[in-house]
Amino acid sequence: MVDFIIPTNFKHVIAAVKVVSGYDEEKNSYRIPSLALKLGHSLNKISSIVESNAMMYGDHERAECARDFRKIHQARWNEYISAGAITTLKEAKWNTPQIIPFTQDVKVLHTHLEKKHNELLSKLRSCPSADSYAALAKVTLSQVILFNRRREGEVSRMLLSAFKSRDSSELHEDIAICLSEFERKLCLHFSRVEIRGKRGRKVPVLLKPSMVSAMELLVETRELCGVPAENPFMFARCGAMSAYRGGECINKAACECGIKNPDALSSTRLRKHIATMSKILNLNENEADQLADFLGHDIRIHRQYYRLPEGTLQLAKMSKVLMAMEKGTLSDYKGKKLDDIEIDPNEQLEAQGDSMSSDEEDSSDLSQTTAPAPVQTDQPVQSEQAVSQEDQGSSNAPKKKWEDSEVKAVERHMMSFIKTCKVPGKQDCERCIHAEPEALKQRTWTGVKNYVRNRITTLKRKGGL
């Protein structure tokens, strides 16, 4: 490999990487793009090792060659390899469905594991054997991964010493003051074990009392069941120096309990499930940091990758902006968050007739503000009795004038929207109609909405907004 780390051989290295990664020159794509990227990182490390070894042995010529090779690698690798490999990786993810576990499947798996846990616990207590030990170890390992949403490799490699040395001290009185009564009970209920996580991070694992009792029994019976005394792992295999693999245990349990999509219940997808669904809780920044820390994530990675699926966000959030732009009502939602905007996608079709009357009502209201003041009567002014065409008719359908009783009925429930210049949504309008069934029996929700919108427009014009 040392012979490759020479500047004149850089093109040969490029050719070799393209061959093993399955490069297609016509499409500028790779069959195994991740391999091409990994080889680039490996070559960079190898050149550093070659340089340092050469310097230790006084071979300055070899050290200079390795240094020059690394400079060329840093300058040209992206052009020759990385750009095409990254593009291939990104394009492969386009239009692929994102598999996230069903909440119901997770519940079924929890119930299945709990049932097996109770059976195997009593079985191992009454008659210790290698088979009953292995079965309980696998079920308990699955439960710990599933409950904590930990990486399966982290929990699988939990050390026996880490479990034995877990913190069993009582909650400090000064800290308990900062917690609610419920939170204090939770601190007493769960046990906490700190284990080694990805990149050497310290990550916590929370254990329910049932998990602790099962793990303690596994520790007591491990030597009786054929686990070597030198095996350092908590979930050790019988007759071996290794540990059970958590991913295989979860997959086996998922297939046994007959759920809809067992492949979705991998530890990685379960972790993404909790991080994604946590968006429902509307956590503040500090709470999001705590969740990311518990999952062993960097908060920047947590925010970038563990969120609601991009396709769902675009359908649910961005479509609101596009519909508001299409209807020309975006200015009505000034100062609002996307979550506060409610637009019925069918409103445009239903309110095609209304859009005509809205313009006429606006011009009518404007003329009222500029015309000489009419003789005062007991009736509300015309600006409050805007004419609204019902959404059921065509653009040529007759327009129905708002009666005084209708205006007062709307004002009783919609005045807060008018005063705050906020256009109500479909649900708000329907609630108003249901609250005033007699007065508004001739009106539809789109008619009420357009009336309120016109009142807001008139109010803005009078105020010079």
Stockholm file with secondary structure:
# STOCKHOLM 1.0

chainA/1-465         MVDFIIPTNFKHVIAAVKVVSGYDEEKNSYRIPSLALKLGHSLNKISSIVESNAMMYGDHERAECARDFRKIHQARWNEYISAGAITTLKEAKWNTPQIIPFTQDVKVLHTHLEKKHNELLSKLRSCPSADSYAALAKVTLSQVILFNRRREGEVSRMLLSAFKSRDSSELHEDIAICLSEFERKLCLHFSRVEIRGKRGRKVPVLLKPSMVSAMELLVETRELCGVPAENPFMFARCGAMSAYRGGECINKAACECGIKNPDALSSTRLRKHIATMSKILNLNENEADQLADFLGHDIRIHRQYYRLPEGTLQLAKMSKVLMAMEKGTLSDYKGKKLDDIEIDPNEQLEAQGDSMSSDEEDSSDLSQTTAPAPVQTDQPVQSEQAVSQEDQGSSNAPKKKWEDSEVKAVERHMMSFIKTCKVPGKQDCERCIHAEPEALKQRTWTGVKNYVRNRITTLKRKGGL
#=GR chainA/1-465 SS CGGGCSGGGHHHHHHHHHHHTTEETTTTEESSHHHHHHHHHHHHHHHHHHHHHHHHTTCHHHHHHHHHHHHHHHHHHIIIIIHHHHHHHHHHTTTCCCCCCCHHHHHHHHHHHHHHHHHHHHHHHHSCCHHHHHHHHHHHHHHHHHHHTCCHHHHHTCBHHHHHTCBCCCCCHHHHTTSCHHHHHHHHHCEEEEEECGGGCEEEEEECHHHHHHHHHHHHHTTTTTCCTTCCBTTBCTTSSSBCCHHHHHHHHHHHTTCSCGGGCSHHHHHHHHHHHGGGGTCCHHHHHHHHHHHTCCHHHHHHHSSSCHHHHIIIIIHHHHHHHHHTCGGGGTTCCGGGCCCCTTHHHHTHHHHHHHHHHHHHHHHHHHSCCCCCCSSCCGGGSCCBCCTTSCTTSCCBCCCHHHHHHHHHHHHHHHHTTCCCCHHHHHHHHHHSTTTTTTCCHHHHHHHHHHHHHHHHHHTTC
#=GC SS_cons         CGGGCSGGGHHHHHHHHHHHTTEETTTTEESSHHHHHHHHHHHHHHHHHHHHHHHHTTCHHHHHHHHHHHHHHHHHHIIIIIHHHHHHHHHHTTTCCCCCCCHHHHHHHHHHHHHHHHHHHHHHHHSCCHHHHHHHHHHHHHHHHHHHTCCHHHHHTCBHHHHHTCBCCCCCHHHHTTSCHHHHHHHHHCEEEEEECGGGCEEEEEECHHHHHHHHHHHHHTTTTTCCTTCCBTTBCTTSSSBCCHHHHHHHHHHHTTCSCGGGCSHHHHHHHHHHHGGGGTCCHHHHHHHHHHHTCCHHHHHHHSSSCHHHHIIIIIHHHHHHHHHTCGGGGTTCCGGGCCCCTTHHHHTHHHHHHHHHHHHHHHHHHHSCCCCCCSSCCGGGSCCBCCTTSCTTSCCBCCCHHHHHHHHHHHHHHHHTTCCCCHHHHHHHHHHSTTTTTTCCHHHHHHHHHHHHHHHHHHTTC
//
